[in-house]
Amino acid sequence: MAAPQTVLSLTRVSLSSVMLVYSSFKDLRTREVSNWTWIAFAPLGLVLNIYEVIYVKAVDPVFSLLIPILISSGMSVAFFYAGLYGGADAKAFITLSLLVPHPLEAVAPYLGIVSLFFPLTVLTDSVLIAGLSALSLLTRNLLWSLRVQRRLFEGLEEEPLWKKTLALLSCMKVEAERLRGPPYQYPAEVVVGSRRRLRLLPDTSSDEEALASLETLTRDLGLTEVWITPTLPFLLFISLGFFCSLILGDVVLWALKRIF
């Protein structure tokens, strides 16, 4: 018969996996996740933590449960108000910190290194994976230029080099007939006076204004391709970071240990 701590660890992994896979699917499809998702799973995390403290008695309730949950929740709220997280991303991370606040006894990651506060390992792994999306955008933009045999920044030649470089890593050119618009795509260029300018940080506060900007570029200026900023479904990266943490461990800590 499996030990209680092992059963508890597998339960934590199972519940977290169901929550993250479902929320990632919804995020990819609609960029919206119902609050009922977090309302359903957060209490389950609390129940597991109470059970672990009262019946299993295998962890320090303060250092292994309370502190990781408070730190993870505080960081999530701070990232949300700083504009680094969406509301669903912050709620997902808070709920995940309740479900899996500490490294799991039944899981032995390949690299053998996990932060004592497991949610921080998930965070660093998910940010690392999200960063790889910049390479995919760069590759896509370069392949687009080769395919259509046109300059990427035609009409935007006067923009500074640093802006163009960041655009290659965070934006992409899309044909006018393939534009999806908000909430999936926001214009990465605007018309200022009579000139087109790159805008690397899209204004996502008003989908109507974003649509109006896209219409100005495609209808009024007659552009057949437009620079857009795709909205990243960060819940997907949180999910990938979670599974990466389980399988590999904390990649960033492992790399730092190898370097220093």
N, C-alpha and C positions, 0 to 999 in steps of 0.2 A: 504493500500500500504506500502510495506517495506521501511524502512528508507534507504537513500543512503549509509550510513556507513555499514548497514547490508548487502545490496546487494554487496557492494565492498568487504566485508569480505568473503562472500560466493564465489565471483568470484576468489579471491586470493586462497582460499582453493581448488576450482575446478581445476584451472589451475595448481597449484602445485601438486595436486594428479595425474593428467594426466601425467605430466612431470616425476614425480618420479616413477610411476608404469611402464611406458613405458621404462624408462632408466634402471630400476631394472631388467626388463625382458631381455633386451638386454645384460646387464652385466652378468646375470646368464647364458645366452645361449652362448655368444661369448667372454665375458670379454672386449668388445669394444662397445662404444657408439658414434655415429656420432656427430661431432661438430654442425651439423645442429639442433640438439635438443636444445642446449643452444642458438644458434643464433635465433631460433624461439621463445623461451620463455623469454629470457632476455629483449628484447624490450617491450614485453607485461607488464613486471614488471615495466619498466620505465614509460610506459603510465599510469598504475594504480597509480603510485606514483605522477605523475604530476596532474592527475585528482583529487587525494585526496587533494593535496595542494591547487589547484586553485579553485575547485568547492565545495568539501566537507568541507574543512577548519576545520577538526576535530582533527588534530594532529599537533604537533610541527614539522615543516619540517626538522629542524636540529637534534633535540634529538631523534625523532621517526623514521626518515627516513635516513638522511645523515650519522649520526654517526654509527647506526647499520650496514648499508651497508658497510661503510669503514672498520669497525672493522672486520666484517665477511669476507670480501674480503681479508683483510690483513692477517688474520689468515689462510685462505685457501691457499694463496700463500706461507706463511711461512711453513705450514704443508707439502705442496707439495715439496718444496725444501729440507725439512728435511727428506723426504722419508716416511712420515707418511700417506700421501694421494697419490692416483694416480691422473693423470691429469683429468680424467673424474669426480672423486670425488670432486676435487677442483672447477671445472667449475659448477658442480651441486650445490654445496653449495653457490657459488657466485650468481648463478641464483636464487636460493631459497631465498637468502637474498634480492634480488630485488623484488621477488614476495610477500614475507611475512616478511617485516623488523621489524614489531612490533606486540605485542599481538593483537588478533582480537576481536573486540567488540561483534561479534555474536557468539563467542565460549567461553564456560565456562567450563574449564577442571575440572575433578572430585576433584583433590587435591587442587585446588584453588590457585596454585602458578605457575607463569610463569615469566621468566626473562624479564625485560623491553626491552632487546634486544632479540626478539623471536628466531633468528637464533642460539643464544648460548644455548637456551633450547633444540633446535633440536640437536645440537652438543652433549651436555652432555647425552641426552637420547639415541642417536644413539651409542655413545661410551659405555654406560652402557649395551645396548643390545648386541653389538659386544663382550663385555667382557664375556657374558654368553656363547658364542661359545666355550670358553676355557673349561667350564664344560661339554659341549657336547662332545668335543674331549677326555677329560679325561674319561668320561663314555664309549665312543666307544673303547678306547684303552684297558681299563680294561675288557670289555666284550669280546673283541677279544682274549685277553690272556686266559680268561676262556674257550672260545669256542674251541680254537685250542690246549689248554693245553700246551702252550709253554711260555718261558720267553720272555718278551717284548724286552729286551736289550741283547739278545743272540748274542755274537760276539762283543758286545760293553760294556762288563763288566768293562773295565778300564776307561770308561768315568766318569767324576766327577758327584756326586749326583745332584748338582744344574742343570747340563745340562740335566740329565735324567728327572728331575722334570719339567723343562721348555718344554722338548720334549713331555711329557705327556699332557701338556696343550696347545701346539701350533702345534703339528705334529700328524701324524697317520701312522700306518703300513698298507700297501696295498699289496695285492697279485700281483705278477709280471704280471699276465695275465689281471689284472684289472687296470693297470696303464694307466692314461689318458695323463700324461705328460703336458708340457707347452701348453697354459698359465694357466691351471687349477691346475697343481701340479708341484712342483719343488723338487729335491732331498734334503732331510734333513740329508743325510749322504754322505760322500765322502771317497775316498781311498787316504790316505796319506802314501806314501812309500808302505808298505805292510799291513798297518792297516786301518781298517774302523774307521772313526771319525764322530761324530755328527756335523752338521752344521745347527744351528738354524735359522740363517738369510740367506735365499736363495738368490742366485745371479740371479735376473730376467732380467739382461741386455742382456743375450744371451740365447735364447731358444735352439740354436744348442748345446751349451756347456752343458746345462741341460740335453738334450737328450743323449749326449755322456756319461755323468755321470751315467745316469740310465742304459744305455747299459753296461757300465763297471760293474755295480753292479749285473745286472741280467744275462748278457751273459758271461762275463769273470769270475766273482766270483760264478756264478750259484745260486745266492740268489733267493728264491721263494717269499720272502716278503721284502719290502723296506720301510724305514722311509721316508715319504714325507711331505712337507709343503703345505697344500692346500691354494690357493690364495682366500682370502675372498672377495666376491662381496660387497664391502663396500657401494655401492649405495643402496643395499637392506637394509642395516642397517640405512642409512640416511632416507630412506623411512619409515621404521618402527619407527625410532626416531621421524619423523615428525608426524605420526599418533598418536604415544604415547603422544607427546606434546599437540596435540589437545584434546585427550581424557582424559589423566591423568594430564598433566601439566609437570612442571620441577621436576622430581623424585629426582634428586640429591639435589636441593634446599630444597625440602620438607623434605628429610631425615636429612639434616643438621639442619634444623629448629627444627625437633623433637629431635635431639641429644643435641643441644646447646640452 
